[in-house]
Amino acid sequence: MAVTVLDSNSFQTNTESGLTVTDFWATWCTPCKIQSPILEKLSDELTDVKFGKVDVDQNKETASDLGIRAIPTLIIKKDGQIVDRVVGVHNQKQLTDIINKYK
């Protein structure tokens, strides 16, 4: 699997079913650049989870609607409902443990 680039229009559709992890990030954000390859690895390992990423600078309304105040922020949804929010850089094991709680 890969991390799908989402925008304000595709975010809702892409996260309305199943277990999804969406990374809210920006191109200028150094912690986001650290988090991104970790999510790429997770998307290869956790093939039953959909991974996406939303650039907060290009999708300000969606980020604002979700109360994104710091990046990177991961929004974890199960069947369209937000079940967790993870702020800051986390290692692969930490994220795996968090995501597995919702399987």
Phi and psi restraints in degrees (range 20) as a CNS / XPLOR table:
assign (resid 1 and name C) (resid 2 and name N)
       (resid 2 and name CA) (resid 2 and name C) 1.0 -131.1 20.0 2
assign (resid 2 and name N) (resid 2 and name CA)
       (resid 2 and name C) (resid 3 and name N) 1.0 167.6 20.0 2
assign (resid 2 and name C) (resid 3 and name N)
       (resid 3 and name CA) (resid 3 and name C) 1.0 -87.1 20.0 2
assign (resid 3 and name N) (resid 3 and name CA)
       (resid 3 and name C) (resid 4 and name N) 1.0 119.9 20.0 2
assign (resid 3 and name C) (resid 4 and name N)
       (resid 4 and name CA) (resid 4 and name C) 1.0 -84.8 20.0 2
assign (resid 4 and name N) (resid 4 and name CA)
       (resid 4 and name C) (resid 5 and name N) 1.0 132.0 20.0 2
assign (resid 4 and name C) (resid 5 and name N)
       (resid 5 and name CA) (resid 5 and name C) 1.0 -77.8 20.0 2
assign (resid 5 and name N) (resid 5 and name CA)
       (resid 5 and name C) (resid 6 and name N) 1.0 123.7 20.0 2
assign (resid 5 and name C) (resid 6 and name N)
       (resid 6 and name CA) (resid 6 and name C) 1.0 -115.8 20.0 2
assign (resid 6 and name N) (resid 6 and name CA)
       (resid 6 and name C) (resid 7 and name N) 1.0 160.0 20.0 2
assign (resid 6 and name C) (resid 7 and name N)
       (resid 7 and name CA) (resid 7 and name C) 1.0 -130.1 20.0 2
assign (resid 7 and name N) (resid 7 and name CA)
       (resid 7 and name C) (resid 8 and name N) 1.0 -175.0 20.0 2
assign (resid 7 and name C) (resid 8 and name N)
       (resid 8 and name CA) (resid 8 and name C) 1.0 -57.5 20.0 2
assign (resid 8 and name N) (resid 8 and name CA)
       (resid 8 and name C) (resid 9 and name N) 1.0 -35.8 20.0 2
assign (resid 8 and name C) (resid 9 and name N)
       (resid 9 and name CA) (resid 9 and name C) 1.0 -73.8 20.0 2
assign (resid 9 and name N) (resid 9 and name CA)
       (resid 9 and name C) (resid 10 and name N) 1.0 -40.7 20.0 2
assign (resid 9 and name C) (resid 10 and name N)
       (resid 10 and name CA) (resid 10 and name C) 1.0 -89.2 20.0 2
assign (resid 10 and name N) (resid 10 and name CA)
       (resid 10 and name C) (resid 11 and name N) 1.0 -16.0 20.0 2
assign (resid 10 and name C) (resid 11 and name N)
       (resid 11 and name CA) (resid 11 and name C) 1.0 -57.8 20.0 2
assign (resid 11 and name N) (resid 11 and name CA)
       (resid 11 and name C) (resid 12 and name N) 1.0 -51.2 20.0 2
assign (resid 11 and name C) (resid 12 and name N)
       (resid 12 and name CA) (resid 12 and name C) 1.0 -62.4 20.0 2
assign (resid 12 and name N) (resid 12 and name CA)
       (resid 12 and name C) (resid 13 and name N) 1.0 -46.7 20.0 2
assign (resid 12 and name C) (resid 13 and name N)
       (resid 13 and name CA) (resid 13 and name C) 1.0 -62.0 20.0 2
assign (resid 13 and name N) (resid 13 and name CA)
       (resid 13 and name C) (resid 14 and name N) 1.0 -42.6 20.0 2
assign (resid 13 and name C) (resid 14 and name N)
       (resid 14 and name CA) (resid 14 and name C) 1.0 -71.8 20.0 2
assign (resid 14 and name N) (resid 14 and name CA)
       (resid 14 and name C) (resid 15 and name N) 1.0 -21.6 20.0 2
assign (resid 14 and name C) (resid 15 and name N)
       (resid 15 and name CA) (resid 15 and name C) 1.0 -113.2 20.0 2
assign (resid 15 and name N) (resid 15 and name CA)
       (resid 15 and name C) (resid 16 and name N) 1.0 15.5 20.0 2
assign (resid 15 and name C) (resid 16 and name N)
       (resid 16 and name CA) (resid 16 and name C) 1.0 -86.5 20.0 2
assign (resid 16 and name N) (resid 16 and name CA)
       (resid 16 and name C) (resid 17 and name N) 1.0 -10.3 20.0 2
assign (resid 16 and name C) (resid 17 and name N)
       (resid 17 and name CA) (resid 17 and name C) 1.0 -142.7 20.0 2
assign (resid 17 and name N) (resid 17 and name CA)
       (resid 17 and name C) (resid 18 and name N) 1.0 153.2 20.0 2
assign (resid 17 and name C) (resid 18 and name N)
       (resid 18 and name CA) (resid 18 and name C) 1.0 74.3 20.0 2
assign (resid 18 and name N) (resid 18 and name CA)
       (resid 18 and name C) (resid 19 and name N) 1.0 -169.0 20.0 2
assign (resid 18 and name C) (resid 19 and name N)
       (resid 19 and name CA) (resid 19 and name C) 1.0 -98.3 20.0 2
assign (resid 19 and name N) (resid 19 and name CA)
       (resid 19 and name C) (resid 20 and name N) 1.0 123.4 20.0 2
assign (resid 19 and name C) (resid 20 and name N)
       (resid 20 and name CA) (resid 20 and name C) 1.0 -128.6 20.0 2
assign (resid 20 and name N) (resid 20 and name CA)
       (resid 20 and name C) (resid 21 and name N) 1.0 146.7 20.0 2
assign (resid 20 and name C) (resid 21 and name N)
       (resid 21 and name CA) (resid 21 and name C) 1.0 -126.2 20.0 2
assign (resid 21 and name N) (resid 21 and name CA)
       (resid 21 and name C) (resid 22 and name N) 1.0 119.3 20.0 2
assign (resid 21 and name C) (resid 22 and name N)
       (resid 22 and name CA) (resid 22 and name C) 1.0 -117.2 20.0 2
assign (resid 22 and name N) (resid 22 and name CA)
       (resid 22 and name C) (resid 23 and name N) 1.0 126.0 20.0 2
assign (resid 22 and name C) (resid 23 and name N)
       (resid 23 and name CA) (resid 23 and name C) 1.0 -93.1 20.0 2
assign (resid 23 and name N) (resid 23 and name CA)
       (resid 23 and name C) (resid 24 and name N) 1.0 117.7 20.0 2
assign (resid 23 and name C) (resid 24 and name N)
       (resid 24 and name CA) (resid 24 and name C) 1.0 -95.3 20.0 2
assign (resid 24 and name N) (resid 24 and name CA)
       (resid 24 and name C) (resid 25 and name N) 1.0 120.0 20.0 2
assign (resid 24 and name C) (resid 25 and name N)
       (resid 25 and name CA) (resid 25 and name C) 1.0 -145.7 20.0 2
assign (resid 25 and name N) (resid 25 and name CA)
       (resid 25 and name C) (resid 26 and name N) 1.0 177.5 20.0 2
assign (resid 25 and name C) (resid 26 and name N)
       (resid 26 and name CA) (resid 26 and name C) 1.0 -146.3 20.0 2
assign (resid 26 and name N) (resid 26 and name CA)
       (resid 26 and name C) (resid 27 and name N) 1.0 153.3 20.0 2
assign (resid 26 and name C) (resid 27 and name N)
       (resid 27 and name CA) (resid 27 and name C) 1.0 -64.0 20.0 2
assign (resid 27 and name N) (resid 27 and name CA)
       (resid 27 and name C) (resid 28 and name N) 1.0 -29.7 20.0 2
assign (resid 27 and name C) (resid 28 and name N)
       (resid 28 and name CA) (resid 28 and name C) 1.0 -86.8 20.0 2
assign (resid 28 and name N) (resid 28 and name CA)
       (resid 28 and name C) (resid 29 and name N) 1.0 -3.5 20.0 2
assign (resid 28 and name C) (resid 29 and name N)
       (resid 29 and name CA) (resid 29 and name C) 1.0 -88.7 20.0 2
assign (resid 29 and name N) (resid 29 and name CA)
       (resid 29 and name C) (resid 30 and name N) 1.0 110.3 20.0 2
assign (resid 29 and name C) (resid 30 and name N)
       (resid 30 and name CA) (resid 30 and name C) 1.0 -62.0 20.0 2
assign (resid 30 and name N) (resid 30 and name CA)
       (resid 30 and name C) (resid 31 and name N) 1.0 -46.5 20.0 2
assign (resid 30 and name C) (resid 31 and name N)
       (resid 31 and name CA) (resid 31 and name C) 1.0 -58.8 20.0 2
assign (resid 31 and name N) (resid 31 and name CA)
       (resid 31 and name C) (resid 32 and name N) 1.0 -32.9 20.0 2
assign (resid 31 and name C) (resid 32 and name N)
       (resid 32 and name CA) (resid 32 and name C) 1.0 -64.0 20.0 2
assign (resid 32 and name N) (resid 32 and name CA)
       (resid 32 and name C) (resid 33 and name N) 1.0 -37.9 20.0 2
assign (resid 32 and name C) (resid 33 and name N)
       (resid 33 and name CA) (resid 33 and name C) 1.0 -68.0 20.0 2
assign (resid 33 and name N) (resid 33 and name CA)
       (resid 33 and name C) (resid 34 and name N) 1.0 -27.0 20.0 2
assign (resid 33 and name C) (resid 34 and name N)
       (resid 34 and name CA) (resid 34 and name C) 1.0 -76.1 20.0 2
assign (resid 34 and name N) (resid 34 and name CA)
       (resid 34 and name C) (resid 35 and name N) 1.0 -40.4 20.0 2
assign (resid 34 and name C) (resid 35 and name N)
       (resid 35 and name CA) (resid 35 and name C) 1.0 -71.0 20.0 2
assign (resid 35 and name N) (resid 35 and name CA)
       (resid 35 and name C) (resid 36 and name N) 1.0 -34.5 20.0 2
assign (resid 35 and name C) (resid 36 and name N)
       (resid 36 and name CA) (resid 36 and name C) 1.0 -56.2 20.0 2
assign (resid 36 and name N) (resid 36 and name CA)
       (resid 36 and name C) (resid 37 and name N) 1.0 -49.6 20.0 2
assign (resid 36 and name C) (resid 37 and name N)
       (resid 37 and name CA) (resid 37 and name C) 1.0 -66.2 20.0 2
assign (resid 37 and name N) (resid 37 and name CA)
       (resid 37 and name C) (resid 38 and name N) 1.0 -27.0 20.0 2
assign (resid 37 and name C) (resid 38 and name N)
       (resid 38 and name CA) (resid 38 and name C) 1.0 -65.6 20.0 2
assign (resid 38 and name N) (resid 38 and name CA)
       (resid 38 and name C) (resid 39 and name N) 1.0 -42.8 20.0 2
assign (resid 38 and name C) (resid 39 and name N)
       (resid 39 and name CA) (resid 39 and name C) 1.0 -67.2 20.0 2
assign (resid 39 and name N) (resid 39 and name CA)
       (resid 39 and name C) (resid 40 and name N) 1.0 -35.7 20.0 2
assign (resid 39 and name C) (resid 40 and name N)
       (resid 40 and name CA) (resid 40 and name C) 1.0 -60.4 20.0 2
assign (resid 40 and name N) (resid 40 and name CA)
       (resid 40 and name C) (resid 41 and name N) 1.0 -45.2 20.0 2
assign (resid 40 and name C) (resid 41 and name N)
       (resid 41 and name CA) (resid 41 and name C) 1.0 -62.4 20.0 2
assign (resid 41 and name N) (resid 41 and name CA)
       (resid 41 and name C) (resid 42 and name N) 1.0 -43.8 20.0 2
assign (resid 41 and name C) (resid 42 and name N)
       (resid 42 and name CA) (resid 42 and name C) 1.0 -62.0 20.0 2
assign (resid 42 and name N) (resid 42 and name CA)
       (resid 42 and name C) (resid 43 and name N) 1.0 -37.8 20.0 2
assign (resid 42 and name C) (resid 43 and name N)
       (resid 43 and name CA) (resid 43 and name C) 1.0 -64.9 20.0 2
assign (resid 43 and name N) (resid 43 and name CA)
       (resid 43 and name C) (resid 44 and name N) 1.0 -28.5 20.0 2
assign (resid 43 and name C) (resid 44 and name N)
       (resid 44 and name CA) (resid 44 and name C) 1.0 -75.7 20.0 2
assign (resid 44 and name N) (resid 44 and name CA)
       (resid 44 and name C) (resid 45 and name N) 1.0 -34.2 20.0 2
assign (resid 44 and name C) (resid 45 and name N)
       (resid 45 and name CA) (resid 45 and name C) 1.0 -85.4 20.0 2
assign (resid 45 and name N) (resid 45 and name CA)
       (resid 45 and name C) (resid 46 and name N) 1.0 -40.7 20.0 2
assign (resid 45 and name C) (resid 46 and name N)
       (resid 46 and name CA) (resid 46 and name C) 1.0 -101.1 20.0 2
assign (resid 46 and name N) (resid 46 and name CA)
       (resid 46 and name C) (resid 47 and name N) 1.0 75.0 20.0 2
assign (resid 46 and name C) (resid 47 and name N)
       (resid 47 and name CA) (resid 47 and name C) 1.0 -71.8 20.0 2
assign (resid 47 and name N) (resid 47 and name CA)
       (resid 47 and name C) (resid 48 and name N) 1.0 -11.1 20.0 2
assign (resid 47 and name C) (resid 48 and name N)
       (resid 48 and name CA) (resid 48 and name C) 1.0 -91.3 20.0 2
assign (resid 48 and name N) (resid 48 and name CA)
       (resid 48 and name C) (resid 49 and name N) 1.0 5.5 20.0 2
assign (resid 48 and name C) (resid 49 and name N)
       (resid 49 and name CA) (resid 49 and name C) 1.0 -117.7 20.0 2
assign (resid 49 and name N) (resid 49 and name CA)
       (resid 49 and name C) (resid 50 and name N) 1.0 136.8 20.0 2
assign (resid 49 and name C) (resid 50 and name N)
       (resid 50 and name CA) (resid 50 and name C) 1.0 -91.4 20.0 2
assign (resid 50 and name N) (resid 50 and name CA)
       (resid 50 and name C) (resid 51 and name N) 1.0 128.2 20.0 2
assign (resid 50 and name C) (resid 51 and name N)
       (resid 51 and name CA) (resid 51 and name C) 1.0 -110.2 20.0 2
assign (resid 51 and name N) (resid 51 and name CA)
       (resid 51 and name C) (resid 52 and name N) 1.0 137.0 20.0 2
assign (resid 51 and name C) (resid 52 and name N)
       (resid 52 and name CA) (resid 52 and name C) 1.0 -141.8 20.0 2
assign (resid 52 and name N) (resid 52 and name CA)
       (resid 52 and name C) (resid 53 and name N) 1.0 168.0 20.0 2
assign (resid 52 and name C) (resid 53 and name N)
       (resid 53 and name CA) (resid 53 and name C) 1.0 -142.1 20.0 2
assign (resid 53 and name N) (resid 53 and name CA)
       (resid 53 and name C) (resid 54 and name N) 1.0 141.7 20.0 2
assign (resid 53 and name C) (resid 54 and name N)
       (resid 54 and name CA) (resid 54 and name C) 1.0 -126.2 20.0 2
assign (resid 54 and name N) (resid 54 and name CA)
       (resid 54 and name C) (resid 55 and name N) 1.0 123.2 20.0 2
assign (resid 54 and name C) (resid 55 and name N)
       (resid 55 and name CA) (resid 55 and name C) 1.0 -76.7 20.0 2
assign (resid 55 and name N) (resid 55 and name CA)
       (resid 55 and name C) (resid 56 and name N) 1.0 116.1 20.0 2
assign (resid 55 and name C) (resid 56 and name N)
       (resid 56 and name CA) (resid 56 and name C) 1.0 -66.8 20.0 2
assign (resid 56 and name N) (resid 56 and name CA)
       (resid 56 and name C) (resid 57 and name N) 1.0 -27.2 20.0 2
assign (resid 56 and name C) (resid 57 and name N)
       (resid 57 and name CA) (resid 57 and name C) 1.0 -71.9 20.0 2
assign (resid 57 and name N) (resid 57 and name CA)
       (resid 57 and name C) (resid 58 and name N) 1.0 -32.3 20.0 2
assign (resid 57 and name C) (resid 58 and name N)
       (resid 58 and name CA) (resid 58 and name C) 1.0 -91.4 20.0 2
assign (resid 58 and name N) (resid 58 and name CA)
       (resid 58 and name C) (resid 59 and name N) 1.0 -11.5 20.0 2
assign (resid 58 and name C) (resid 59 and name N)
       (resid 59 and name CA) (resid 59 and name C) 1.0 -135.3 20.0 2
assign (resid 59 and name N) (resid 59 and name CA)
       (resid 59 and name C) (resid 60 and name N) 1.0 55.5 20.0 2
assign (resid 59 and name C) (resid 60 and name N)
       (resid 60 and name CA) (resid 60 and name C) 1.0 -60.7 20.0 2
assign (resid 60 and name N) (resid 60 and name CA)
       (resid 60 and name C) (resid 61 and name N) 1.0 -38.3 20.0 2
assign (resid 60 and name C) (resid 61 and name N)
       (resid 61 and name CA) (resid 61 and name C) 1.0 -64.4 20.0 2
assign (resid 61 and name N) (resid 61 and name CA)
       (resid 61 and name C) (resid 62 and name N) 1.0 -44.9 20.0 2
assign (resid 61 and name C) (resid 62 and name N)
       (resid 62 and name CA) (resid 62 and name C) 1.0 -63.2 20.0 2
assign (resid 62 and name N) (resid 62 and name CA)
       (resid 62 and name C) (resid 63 and name N) 1.0 -45.4 20.0 2
assign (resid 62 and name C) (resid 63 and name N)
       (resid 63 and name CA) (resid 63 and name C) 1.0 -60.5 20.0 2
assign (resid 63 and name N) (resid 63 and name CA)
       (resid 63 and name C) (resid 64 and name N) 1.0 -42.7 20.0 2
assign (resid 63 and name C) (resid 64 and name N)
       (resid 64 and name CA) (resid 64 and name C) 1.0 -65.8 20.0 2
assign (resid 64 and name N) (resid 64 and name CA)
       (resid 64 and name C) (resid 65 and name N) 1.0 -44.3 20.0 2
assign (resid 64 and name C) (resid 65 and name N)
       (resid 65 and name CA) (resid 65 and name C) 1.0 -59.1 20.0 2
assign (resid 65 and name N) (resid 65 and name CA)
       (resid 65 and name C) (resid 66 and name N) 1.0 -32.8 20.0 2
assign (resid 65 and name C) (resid 66 and name N)
       (resid 66 and name CA) (resid 66 and name C) 1.0 -90.1 20.0 2
assign (resid 66 and name N) (resid 66 and name CA)
       (resid 66 and name C) (resid 67 and name N) 1.0 0.5 20.0 2
assign (resid 66 and name C) (resid 67 and name N)
       (resid 67 and name CA) (resid 67 and name C) 1.0 71.3 20.0 2
assign (resid 67 and name N) (resid 67 and name CA)
       (resid 67 and name C) (resid 68 and name N) 1.0 30.5 20.0 2
assign (resid 67 and name C) (resid 68 and name N)
       (resid 68 and name CA) (resid 68 and name C) 1.0 -72.9 20.0 2
assign (resid 68 and name N) (resid 68 and name CA)
       (resid 68 and name C) (resid 69 and name N) 1.0 115.7 20.0 2
assign (resid 68 and name C) (resid 69 and name N)
       (resid 69 and name CA) (resid 69 and name C) 1.0 -113.4 20.0 2
assign (resid 69 and name N) (resid 69 and name CA)
       (resid 69 and name C) (resid 70 and name N) 1.0 -20.7 20.0 2
assign (resid 69 and name C) (resid 70 and name N)
       (resid 70 and name CA) (resid 70 and name C) 1.0 -139.6 20.0 2
assign (resid 70 and name N) (resid 70 and name CA)
       (resid 70 and name C) (resid 71 and name N) 1.0 150.2 20.0 2
assign (resid 70 and name C) (resid 71 and name N)
       (resid 71 and name CA) (resid 71 and name C) 1.0 -129.5 20.0 2
assign (resid 71 and name N) (resid 71 and name CA)
       (resid 71 and name C) (resid 72 and name N) 1.0 150.0 20.0 2
assign (resid 71 and name C) (resid 72 and name N)
       (resid 72 and name CA) (resid 72 and name C) 1.0 -74.2 20.0 2
assign (resid 72 and name N) (resid 72 and name CA)
       (resid 72 and name C) (resid 73 and name N) 1.0 143.5 20.0 2
assign (resid 72 and name C) (resid 73 and name N)
       (resid 73 and name CA) (resid 73 and name C) 1.0 -126.1 20.0 2
assign (resid 73 and name N) (resid 73 and name CA)
       (resid 73 and name C) (resid 74 and name N) 1.0 129.6 20.0 2
assign (resid 73 and name C) (resid 74 and name N)
       (resid 74 and name CA) (resid 74 and name C) 1.0 -101.3 20.0 2
assign (resid 74 and name N) (resid 74 and name CA)
       (resid 74 and name C) (resid 75 and name N) 1.0 129.1 20.0 2
assign (resid 74 and name C) (resid 75 and name N)
       (resid 75 and name CA) (resid 75 and name C) 1.0 -105.1 20.0 2
assign (resid 75 and name N) (resid 75 and name CA)
       (resid 75 and name C) (resid 76 and name N) 1.0 120.9 20.0 2
assign (resid 75 and name C) (resid 76 and name N)
       (resid 76 and name CA) (resid 76 and name C) 1.0 -105.3 20.0 2
assign (resid 76 and name N) (resid 76 and name CA)
       (resid 76 and name C) (resid 77 and name N) 1.0 124.8 20.0 2
assign (resid 76 and name C) (resid 77 and name N)
       (resid 77 and name CA) (resid 77 and name C) 1.0 -123.2 20.0 2
assign (resid 77 and name N) (resid 77 and name CA)
       (resid 77 and name C) (resid 78 and name N) 1.0 144.1 20.0 2
assign (resid 77 and name C) (resid 78 and name N)
       (resid 78 and name CA) (resid 78 and name C) 1.0 -123.8 20.0 2
assign (resid 78 and name N) (resid 78 and name CA)
       (resid 78 and name C) (resid 79 and name N) 1.0 119.7 20.0 2
assign (resid 78 and name C) (resid 79 and name N)
       (resid 79 and name CA) (resid 79 and name C) 1.0 49.6 20.0 2
assign (resid 79 and name N) (resid 79 and name CA)
       (resid 79 and name C) (resid 80 and name N) 1.0 44.1 20.0 2
assign (resid 79 and name C) (resid 80 and name N)
       (resid 80 and name CA) (resid 80 and name C) 1.0 86.6 20.0 2
assign (resid 80 and name N) (resid 80 and name CA)
       (resid 80 and name C) (resid 81 and name N) 1.0 -7.5 20.0 2
assign (resid 80 and name C) (resid 81 and name N)
       (resid 81 and name CA) (resid 81 and name C) 1.0 -105.3 20.0 2
assign (resid 81 and name N) (resid 81 and name CA)
       (resid 81 and name C) (resid 82 and name N) 1.0 133.9 20.0 2
assign (resid 81 and name C) (resid 82 and name N)
       (resid 82 and name CA) (resid 82 and name C) 1.0 -69.4 20.0 2
assign (resid 82 and name N) (resid 82 and name CA)
       (resid 82 and name C) (resid 83 and name N) 1.0 123.4 20.0 2
assign (resid 82 and name C) (resid 83 and name N)
       (resid 83 and name CA) (resid 83 and name C) 1.0 -111.1 20.0 2
assign (resid 83 and name N) (resid 83 and name CA)
       (resid 83 and name C) (resid 84 and name N) 1.0 -17.6 20.0 2
assign (resid 83 and name C) (resid 84 and name N)
       (resid 84 and name CA) (resid 84 and name C) 1.0 -161.4 20.0 2
assign (resid 84 and name N) (resid 84 and name CA)
       (resid 84 and name C) (resid 85 and name N) 1.0 159.3 20.0 2
assign (resid 84 and name C) (resid 85 and name N)
       (resid 85 and name CA) (resid 85 and name C) 1.0 -140.2 20.0 2
assign (resid 85 and name N) (resid 85 and name CA)
       (resid 85 and name C) (resid 86 and name N) 1.0 124.3 20.0 2
assign (resid 85 and name C) (resid 86 and name N)
       (resid 86 and name CA) (resid 86 and name C) 1.0 -119.3 20.0 2
assign (resid 86 and name N) (resid 86 and name CA)
       (resid 86 and name C) (resid 87 and name N) 1.0 117.7 20.0 2
assign (resid 86 and name C) (resid 87 and name N)
       (resid 87 and name CA) (resid 87 and name C) 1.0 -107.9 20.0 2
assign (resid 87 and name N) (resid 87 and name CA)
       (resid 87 and name C) (resid 88 and name N) 1.0 134.4 20.0 2
assign (resid 87 and name C) (resid 88 and name N)
       (resid 88 and name CA) (resid 88 and name C) 1.0 94.5 20.0 2
assign (resid 88 and name N) (resid 88 and name CA)
       (resid 88 and name C) (resid 89 and name N) 1.0 173.5 20.0 2
assign (resid 88 and name C) (resid 89 and name N)
       (resid 89 and name CA) (resid 89 and name C) 1.0 -77.8 20.0 2
assign (resid 89 and name N) (resid 89 and name CA)
       (resid 89 and name C) (resid 90 and name N) 1.0 133.3 20.0 2
assign (resid 89 and name C) (resid 90 and name N)
       (resid 90 and name CA) (resid 90 and name C) 1.0 -130.1 20.0 2
assign (resid 90 and name N) (resid 90 and name CA)
       (resid 90 and name C) (resid 91 and name N) 1.0 147.0 20.0 2
assign (resid 90 and name C) (resid 91 and name N)
       (resid 91 and name CA) (resid 91 and name C) 1.0 -77.8 20.0 2
assign (resid 91 and name N) (resid 91 and name CA)
       (resid 91 and name C) (resid 92 and name N) 1.0 173.3 20.0 2
assign (resid 91 and name C) (resid 92 and name N)
       (resid 92 and name CA) (resid 92 and name C) 1.0 -61.9 20.0 2
assign (resid 92 and name N) (resid 92 and name CA)
       (resid 92 and name C) (resid 93 and name N) 1.0 -42.1 20.0 2
assign (resid 92 and name C) (resid 93 and name N)
       (resid 93 and name CA) (resid 93 and name C) 1.0 -65.0 20.0 2
assign (resid 93 and name N) (resid 93 and name CA)
       (resid 93 and name C) (resid 94 and name N) 1.0 -44.1 20.0 2
assign (resid 93 and name C) (resid 94 and name N)
       (resid 94 and name CA) (resid 94 and name C) 1.0 -58.8 20.0 2
assign (resid 94 and name N) (resid 94 and name CA)
       (resid 94 and name C) (resid 95 and name N) 1.0 -46.1 20.0 2
assign (resid 94 and name C) (resid 95 and name N)
       (resid 95 and name CA) (resid 95 and name C) 1.0 -68.2 20.0 2
assign (resid 95 and name N) (resid 95 and name CA)
       (resid 95 and name C) (resid 96 and name N) 1.0 -38.9 20.0 2
assign (resid 95 and name C) (resid 96 and name N)
       (resid 96 and name CA) (resid 96 and name C) 1.0 -59.8 20.0 2
assign (resid 96 and name N) (resid 96 and name CA)
       (resid 96 and name C) (resid 97 and name N) 1.0 -45.2 20.0 2
assign (resid 96 and name C) (resid 97 and name N)
       (resid 97 and name CA) (resid 97 and name C) 1.0 -61.9 20.0 2
assign (resid 97 and name N) (resid 97 and name CA)
       (resid 97 and name C) (resid 98 and name N) 1.0 -42.6 20.0 2
assign (resid 97 and name C) (resid 98 and name N)
       (resid 98 and name CA) (resid 98 and name C) 1.0 -64.4 20.0 2
assign (resid 98 and name N) (resid 98 and name CA)
       (resid 98 and name C) (resid 99 and name N) 1.0 -48.6 20.0 2
assign (resid 98 and name C) (resid 99 and name N)
       (resid 99 and name CA) (resid 99 and name C) 1.0 -65.2 20.0 2
assign (resid 99 and name N) (resid 99 and name CA)
       (resid 99 and name C) (resid 100 and name N) 1.0 -40.7 20.0 2
assign (resid 99 and name C) (resid 100 and name N)
       (resid 100 and name CA) (resid 100 and name C) 1.0 -63.6 20.0 2
assign (resid 100 and name N) (resid 100 and name CA)
       (resid 100 and name C) (resid 101 and name N) 1.0 -21.1 20.0 2
assign (resid 100 and name C) (resid 101 and name N)
       (resid 101 and name CA) (resid 101 and name C) 1.0 -63.1 20.0 2
assign (resid 101 and name N) (resid 101 and name CA)
       (resid 101 and name C) (resid 102 and name N) 1.0 -23.1 20.0 2
assign (resid 101 and name C) (resid 102 and name N)
       (resid 102 and name CA) (resid 102 and name C) 1.0 -106.1 20.0 2
assign (resid 102 and name N) (resid 102 and name CA)
       (resid 102 and name C) (resid 103 and name N) 1.0 6.1 20.0 2
